[in-house]
Amino acid sequence: MNIGELAKQSGLAASRIRFYEAQGLISQVGRQANGYRRYAPEALQTLQLIQSAQQAGFTLQELKALMPAPGEHKREALLEALERKVEQIEAMQAQLAHSKAQLLGVIEAVQAQPEGVPCSMGQKQVLASIKSNP
């Protein structure tokens, strides 16, 4: 299929597909006599895999390292990468939970300020509460 068809089926811009190809993520590309790219049907699956992996938090560099060459299997490397990504997500969740707790504390502190207290005084107290709860 040509790049227009692949773009339509994948929902990606042709420029994005060419970018992935330039990055070495899509290898199922041939050239016609007129120089136009000709993609194998597997290219659509590869693009869908790239999109799914990016949504899961993988960078293009991580994906490139995990993409097997034709006939190659990277099961162990894939499992290790997936487990690392889960650990990274869990660490991010813990950091977000901590940040959320801090912000909820700040909200409480701001709400506890009596009406008419100058903002500068409230800001100092809020900043002090954030610094004391790292």
Backbone as a chain_set.jsonl record, in Angstrom:
{"seq": "MNIGELAKQSGLAASRIRFYEAQGLISQVGRQANGYRRYAPEALQTLQLIQSAQQAGFTLQELKALMPAPGEHKREALLEALERKVEQIEAMQAQLAHSKAQLLGVIEAVQAQPEGVPCSMGQKQVLASIKSNP", "coords": {"N": [[0.846, -1.179, 0.0], [0.354, 2.317, -0.541], [1.713, 5.363, 0.917], [-0.335, 7.153, 1.471], [-2.62, 5.537, 1.711], [-1.827, 4.006, 3.918], [-1.592, 5.999, 5.827], [-4.252, 6.81, 6.029], [-5.498, 4.445, 6.967], [-4.154, 4.053, 9.39], [-4.571, 6.373, 10.747], [-2.665, 8.274, 11.1], [-0.556, 11.033, 10.223], [1.038, 11.364, 7.047], [3.579, 12.447, 7.212], [4.322, 11.765, 9.807], [4.512, 9.008, 9.584], [6.635, 8.833, 7.768], [8.585, 9.913, 9.431], [8.765, 7.94, 11.483], [9.735, 5.901, 9.901], [12.222, 6.983, 9.16], [13.4, 6.955, 11.647], [13.892, 4.333, 11.959], [11.95, 2.606, 12.814], [10.027, 1.498, 11.232], [10.344, -0.981, 8.986], [9.349, -2.298, 6.864], [9.371, -1.348, 4.11], [9.243, -0.653, 0.74], [10.405, 0.479, -2.47], [8.885, 1.895, -5.279], [9.218, 1.925, -8.879], [8.943, 4.578, -9.575], [9.88, 5.809, -7.352], [8.195, 6.131, -5.226], [7.095, 5.287, -1.953], [6.37, 1.985, -0.875], [4.435, 0.173, 1.19], [4.426, -2.75, 3.19], [1.735, -4.903, 4.267], [2.192, -5.448, 6.964], [3.221, -3.135, 7.995], [1.171, -1.513, 8.905], [0.362, -2.86, 11.22], [2.695, -2.523, 12.694], [2.706, 0.257, 13.03], [0.406, 0.526, 14.591], [1.242, -0.829, 16.855], [3.346, 0.842, 17.674], [1.897, 3.182, 18.297], [0.276, 2.242, 20.427], [2.231, 1.494, 22.281], [3.457, 3.964, 22.766], [1.342, 5.308, 23.991], [1.317, 3.877, 26.316], [3.5, 4.862, 27.494], [6.057, 4.448, 26.501], [9.108, 5.565, 25.083], [10.296, 6.626, 21.834], [12.924, 5.82, 21.476], [13.138, 3.723, 23.327], [11.325, 1.976, 22.161], [12.56, 1.479, 19.718], [14.78, 0.019, 20.514], [13.542, -2.276, 21.318], [12.217, -3.312, 19.127], [12.045, -6.086, 17.129], [14.299, -7.481, 14.736], [13.574, -8.789, 11.458], [12.573, -12.134, 11.86], [13.769, -12.306, 14.298], [13.533, -12.73, 17.832], [12.643, -11.12, 20.797], [11.818, -11.791, 23.401], [12.498, -11.953, 26.214], [13.803, -9.49, 26.635], [11.708, -7.809, 25.999], [9.836, -8.455, 28.01], [11.281, -7.608, 30.278], [11.488, -4.858, 29.737], [8.791, -4.132, 29.767], [8.155, -4.683, 32.438], [9.863, -2.849, 33.712], [8.676, -0.499, 32.806], [6.198, -0.622, 34.065], [7.069, -0.354, 36.721], [8.08, 2.267, 36.582], [5.711, 3.656, 36.064], [4.32, 3.125, 38.422], [5.978, 4.484, 40.244], [5.603, 7.079, 39.319], [2.889, 7.338, 39.882], [2.961, 7.263, 42.679], [4.382, 9.614, 43.174], [2.599, 11.472, 42.094], [0.411, 11.079, 43.809], [1.509, 11.991, 46.179], [1.954, 14.688, 45.484], [-0.686, 15.461, 45.065], [-1.733, 15.165, 47.645], [-0.268, 17.158, 48.94], [-1.248, 19.439, 47.604], [-3.945, 19.331, 48.331], [-3.648, 19.823, 51.034], [-2.714, 22.454, 50.908], [-4.958, 23.683, 49.826], [-6.733, 23.347, 51.95], [-5.388, 24.919, 53.84], [-5.56, 27.449, 52.662], [-8.313, 27.785, 52.579], [-8.8, 27.882, 55.287], [-7.91, 30.315, 56.05], [-8.901, 33.383, 57.432], [-11.395, 35.589, 56.089], [-10.314, 38.534, 54.471], [-7.677, 38.499, 55.262], [-4.489, 39.504, 54.267], [-3.25, 38.521, 51.079], [-0.501, 38.079, 50.852], [0.297, 37.249, 53.389], [-1.064, 34.849, 53.648], [0.081, 33.451, 51.521], [2.709, 33.12, 52.435], [2.302, 31.419, 54.601], [1.233, 29.195, 53.317], [3.353, 28.454, 51.61], [5.218, 27.828, 53.572], [3.968, 25.595, 54.699], [4.117, 23.796, 52.594], [6.89, 23.499, 52.29], [7.485, 22.28, 54.693], [6.391, 19.807, 54.415], [7.702, 17.792, 52.558]], "CA": [[0.0, 0.0, 0.0], [1.136, 3.543, -0.568], [1.725, 6.076, 2.192], [-1.656, 7.742, 1.677], [-3.498, 4.48, 2.224], [-1.353, 3.663, 5.256], [-1.951, 7.12, 6.701], [-5.7, 6.753, 6.246], [-5.829, 3.282, 7.79], [-3.549, 4.167, 10.721], [-4.984, 7.616, 11.397], [-1.468, 9.104, 11.279], [-0.157, 11.855, 9.085], [2.107, 10.767, 6.242], [4.856, 12.937, 7.734], [4.625, 10.972, 11.0], [4.937, 7.697, 9.098], [7.996, 9.003, 7.24], [9.444, 10.112, 10.599], [8.988, 6.62, 12.077], [10.611, 5.174, 8.984], [13.564, 7.56, 9.295], [13.916, 6.541, 12.954], [14.173, 2.901, 11.902], [10.885, 1.845, 13.467], [9.276, 0.803, 10.186], [11.323, -1.511, 8.037], [8.657, -2.965, 5.766], [9.155, -0.317, 3.099], [9.898, -0.836, -0.545], [10.278, 1.626, -3.375], [8.425, 1.599, -6.628], [10.104, 2.464, -9.919], [8.847, 6.038, -9.567], [10.451, 6.3, -6.096], [7.187, 6.179, -4.166], [7.185, 4.236, -0.943], [5.371, 0.918, -0.928], [4.454, -0.445, 2.512], [3.849, -4.08, 3.355], [0.593, -4.863, 5.193], [2.695, -5.491, 8.343], [3.543, -1.776, 8.432], [0.02, -1.023, 9.666], [0.474, -3.462, 12.551], [3.821, -1.88, 13.357], [2.255, 1.592, 13.444], [-0.529, 0.352, 15.708], [2.07, -1.193, 17.998], [4.045, 2.062, 18.094], [0.914, 4.058, 18.94], [-0.099, 1.644, 21.706], [3.381, 1.567, 23.182], [3.621, 5.364, 23.174], [0.275, 5.6, 24.947], [1.7, 3.217, 27.567], [4.604, 5.609, 28.074], [7.355, 4.136, 25.927], [9.693, 6.544, 24.176], [10.676, 6.034, 20.552], [14.21, 5.144, 21.675], [12.846, 2.441, 23.973], [10.683, 1.119, 21.159], [13.554, 1.094, 18.714], [15.609, -1.027, 21.111], [12.734, -3.485, 21.498], [11.67, -3.806, 17.864], [12.881, -7.178, 16.618], [14.599, -7.561, 13.307], [12.818, -9.912, 10.893], [13.013, -13.443, 12.303], [14.373, -12.222, 15.628], [12.584, -12.683, 18.939], [13.219, -10.458, 21.965], [10.823, -12.008, 24.452], [13.023, -11.595, 27.536], [14.027, -8.041, 26.654], [10.392, -7.195, 26.009], [9.27, -8.615, 29.352], [12.026, -6.728, 31.185], [11.101, -3.475, 29.439], [7.422, -3.945, 30.243], [8.208, -4.637, 33.896], [10.465, -1.54, 34.065], [7.684, 0.551, 32.538], [5.214, -0.71, 35.158], [7.718, 0.244, 37.895], [8.12, 3.715, 36.359], [4.342, 4.156, 36.215], [4.005, 3.086, 39.854], [6.716, 5.583, 40.876], [4.912, 8.31, 38.932], [1.634, 7.374, 40.629], [3.292, 7.628, 44.058], [4.729, 11.042, 43.167], [1.359, 12.218, 41.877], [-0.379, 10.988, 45.034], [2.152, 12.912, 47.128], [1.654, 16.054, 45.032], [-2.109, 15.69, 45.31], [-1.896, 15.365, 49.089], [0.259, 18.498, 49.239], [-2.18, 20.449, 47.094], [-5.141, 19.308, 49.181], [-3.249, 20.526, 52.25], [-2.66, 23.884, 50.574], [-6.352, 24.122, 49.693], [-7.257, 23.469, 53.316], [-4.753, 26.074, 54.483], [-6.125, 28.67, 52.072], [-9.703, 27.886, 53.024], [-8.807, 28.168, 56.722], [-7.568, 31.733, 56.262], [-10.085, 34.241, 57.571], [-11.609, 36.599, 55.043], [-9.671, 39.812, 54.733], [-6.244, 38.355, 55.523], [-3.767, 39.82, 53.021], [-2.769, 37.352, 50.335], [0.919, 37.838, 51.104], [0.419, 36.467, 54.617], [-1.534, 33.505, 53.323], [1.076, 32.819, 50.657], [3.846, 32.717, 53.266], [1.902, 30.249, 55.378], [1.075, 28.078, 52.38], [4.691, 28.031, 51.212], [5.824, 27.192, 54.727], [3.391, 24.255, 54.882], [4.644, 22.939, 51.52], [8.284, 23.204, 52.597], [7.583, 21.382, 55.849], [5.856, 18.486, 54.032], [8.256, 17.454, 51.229]], "C": [[0.885, 1.234, 0.0], [0.966, 4.305, 0.75], [0.372, 6.736, 2.49], [-2.645, 6.742, 2.258], [-3.122, 4.121, 3.661], [-1.719, 4.759, 6.245], [-3.444, 7.077, 7.031], [-6.073, 5.609, 7.188], [-5.3, 3.405, 9.226], [-4.041, 5.395, 11.484], [-3.818, 8.554, 11.664], [-1.209, 9.927, 10.027], [0.978, 11.152, 8.343], [3.476, 11.21, 6.749], [5.28, 12.158, 8.975], [5.13, 9.591, 10.596], [6.357, 7.777, 8.554], [8.998, 9.201, 8.38], [9.769, 8.771, 11.259], [9.918, 5.783, 11.207], [12.049, 5.671, 9.115], [14.218, 7.159, 10.616], [14.226, 5.049, 13.01], [13.122, 2.04, 12.576], [10.03, 1.067, 12.474], [10.285, 0.322, 9.151], [10.666, -2.15, 6.818], [8.33, -1.97, 4.655], [9.946, -0.663, 1.848], [9.734, 0.429, -1.365], [9.809, 1.145, -4.735], [9.399, 2.225, -7.619], [10.083, 3.99, -9.932], [9.371, 6.654, -8.262], [9.463, 6.378, -4.953], [7.392, 5.022, -3.198], [6.047, 3.234, -1.131], [5.496, 0.132, 0.372], [3.789, -1.81, 2.493], [2.677, -3.971, 4.328], [1.033, -4.859, 6.669], [3.016, -4.1, 8.886], [2.4, -1.187, 9.251], [0.058, -1.578, 11.084], [1.595, -2.813, 13.35], [3.416, -0.495, 13.855], [1.287, 1.506, 14.623], [0.222, -0.013, 16.986], [2.795, 0.032, 18.553], [3.082, 2.988, 18.843], [0.53, 3.524, 20.32], [1.028, 1.765, 22.719], [3.628, 3.005, 23.653], [2.556, 5.763, 24.183], [0.583, 4.978, 26.306], [2.925, 3.877, 28.195], [5.976, 5.298, 27.515], [7.816, 5.266, 25.019], [10.039, 5.849, 22.864], [12.008, 5.302, 20.667], [14.013, 3.783, 22.329], [12.235, 1.467, 22.977], [11.689, 0.597, 20.138], [14.422, -0.047, 19.234], [14.856, -2.348, 21.22], [12.22, -4.091, 20.198], [12.578, -4.899, 17.311], [13.138, -7.029, 15.122], [13.795, -8.735, 12.762], [13.423, -11.253, 11.331], [13.621, -13.47, 13.694], [13.276, -12.146, 16.686], [13.284, -12.084, 20.154], [12.279, -10.602, 23.153], [11.314, -11.543, 25.808], [13.237, -10.085, 27.652], [12.701, -7.3, 26.719], [9.768, -7.275, 27.401], [9.962, -7.702, 30.363], [11.618, -5.272, 30.976], [9.693, -3.184, 29.946], [7.392, -3.84, 31.767], [8.812, -3.317, 34.385], [9.446, -0.422, 33.881], [6.618, 0.547, 33.626], [5.793, -0.08, 36.429], [7.763, 1.768, 37.77], [6.736, 4.326, 36.558], [3.957, 4.181, 37.692], [4.726, 4.205, 40.604], [6.051, 6.924, 40.564], [3.605, 8.45, 39.703], [1.886, 7.788, 42.079], [3.622, 9.113, 44.146], [3.478, 11.897, 42.972], [0.473, 12.195, 43.121], [0.187, 11.933, 46.098], [1.837, 14.364, 46.767], [0.195, 16.404, 45.292], [-2.354, 15.957, 46.787], [-1.391, 16.745, 49.496], [-0.723, 19.581, 48.805], [-3.464, 20.488, 47.916], [-4.861, 20.008, 50.509], [-3.2, 22.035, 52.04], [-4.076, 24.439, 50.463], [-6.965, 24.318, 51.075], [-6.691, 24.697, 54.019], [-5.33, 27.385, 53.96], [-7.559, 28.851, 52.551], [-9.793, 28.252, 54.502], [-8.464, 29.619, 57.032], [-8.838, 32.549, 56.401], [-10.178, 35.233, 56.409], [-10.886, 37.879, 55.45], [-8.195, 39.707, 55.068], [-5.519, 38.639, 54.215], [-3.19, 38.555, 52.378], [-1.31, 37.049, 50.64], [1.117, 37.022, 52.374], [0.0, 35.017, 54.363], [-0.527, 32.75, 52.476], [2.26, 32.317, 51.476], [3.506, 31.467, 54.069], [1.773, 29.018, 54.483], [2.445, 27.554, 51.97], [5.41, 27.329, 52.359], [5.28, 25.784, 54.929], [3.899, 23.299, 53.799], [6.081, 22.542, 51.834], [8.414, 22.22, 53.755], [7.042, 19.987, 55.558], [6.386, 18.056, 52.672], [7.794, 16.151, 50.709]], "O": [[2.019, 1.202, 0.478], [0.157, 3.918, 1.594], [-0.011, 6.857, 3.653], [-3.405, 7.057, 3.173], [-3.992, 3.952, 4.515], [-2.113, 4.473, 7.376], [-3.841, 7.285, 8.177], [-6.875, 5.792, 8.103], [-5.928, 2.915, 10.165], [-3.944, 5.455, 12.71], [-3.975, 9.536, 12.389], [-1.598, 9.552, 8.921], [1.777, 10.435, 8.945], [4.43, 10.432, 6.719], [6.47, 11.915, 9.175], [6.067, 9.067, 11.198], [7.186, 6.911, 8.832], [10.127, 8.716, 8.306], [10.931, 8.499, 11.562], [10.775, 5.054, 11.708], [12.984, 4.872, 9.175], [15.441, 7.037, 10.698], [14.764, 4.562, 14.004], [13.372, 0.873, 12.878], [9.383, 0.086, 12.842], [10.985, 1.118, 8.526], [11.345, -2.503, 5.853], [7.167, -1.773, 4.303], [11.147, -0.929, 1.896], [8.999, 1.339, -0.982], [10.274, 0.133, -5.26], [10.299, 2.969, -7.229], [11.086, 4.625, -10.26], [9.314, 7.87, -8.081], [9.852, 6.662, -3.821], [7.806, 3.929, -3.584], [4.926, 3.591, -1.494], [6.522, -0.495, 0.633], [2.744, -2.008, 1.873], [2.631, -3.041, 5.133], [0.325, -4.327, 7.524], [3.077, -3.907, 10.1], [2.642, -0.436, 10.196], [-0.187, -0.847, 12.043], [1.453, -2.581, 14.55], [3.748, -0.117, 14.979], [1.348, 2.321, 15.542], [-0.129, 0.448, 18.072], [2.848, 0.229, 19.767], [3.423, 3.515, 19.902], [0.468, 4.291, 21.28], [0.797, 2.102, 23.881], [3.97, 3.228, 24.814], [2.849, 6.486, 25.136], [0.153, 5.497, 27.337], [3.342, 3.505, 29.291], [6.971, 5.832, 28.004], [7.023, 5.849, 24.28], [10.069, 4.62, 22.796], [12.203, 4.27, 20.024], [14.645, 2.803, 21.935], [12.582, 0.286, 22.951], [11.662, -0.571, 19.753], [14.76, -0.968, 18.49], [15.467, -3.416, 21.215], [11.83, -5.258, 20.171], [13.756, -4.654, 17.053], [12.308, -6.523, 14.367], [13.373, -9.597, 13.533], [14.626, -11.478, 11.191], [13.952, -14.537, 14.211], [12.217, -11.563, 16.453], [14.392, -12.493, 20.501], [11.983, -9.62, 23.834], [10.608, -10.804, 26.493], [12.885, -9.481, 28.666], [12.58, -6.287, 27.408], [9.238, -6.287, 27.909], [9.303, -7.093, 31.206], [11.426, -4.537, 31.945], [9.434, -2.111, 30.491], [6.68, -3.001, 32.32], [8.33, -2.734, 35.356], [9.362, 0.492, 34.701], [6.18, 1.612, 34.062], [5.092, 0.644, 37.135], [7.511, 2.479, 38.743], [6.607, 5.396, 37.154], [3.342, 5.139, 38.162], [4.148, 4.813, 41.505], [5.947, 7.792, 41.43], [3.249, 9.548, 40.131], [1.121, 8.568, 42.646], [3.195, 9.794, 45.079], [3.325, 12.933, 43.62], [-0.154, 13.203, 43.446], [-0.562, 12.588, 46.822], [1.497, 15.168, 47.634], [-0.116, 17.525, 45.696], [-3.099, 16.871, 47.141], [-2.02, 17.423, 50.309], [-0.992, 20.523, 49.55], [-4.009, 21.563, 48.168], [-5.725, 20.701, 51.047], [-3.606, 22.8, 52.915], [-4.359, 25.535, 50.946], [-7.628, 25.322, 51.338], [-7.411, 25.422, 54.704], [-5.56, 28.32, 54.728], [-7.966, 29.962, 52.891], [-10.77, 28.872, 54.923], [-8.698, 30.097, 58.142], [-9.752, 32.425, 55.585], [-9.17, 35.649, 55.837], [-10.857, 38.25, 56.623], [-7.515, 40.73, 55.153], [-5.876, 38.091, 53.173], [-2.709, 37.651, 53.061], [-0.919, 35.882, 50.682], [2.017, 36.184, 52.431], [0.655, 34.082, 54.824], [-0.304, 31.556, 52.678], [2.76, 31.217, 51.24], [4.332, 30.564, 54.199], [2.171, 27.92, 54.873], [2.675, 26.345, 51.979], [6.125, 26.35, 52.144], [6.028, 24.875, 55.289], [4.091, 22.113, 54.067], [6.454, 21.381, 51.665], [9.347, 21.418, 53.791], [7.215, 19.077, 56.368], [5.614, 17.961, 51.718], [8.182, 15.753, 49.611]]}, "num_chains": 1, "name": "protein.A"}
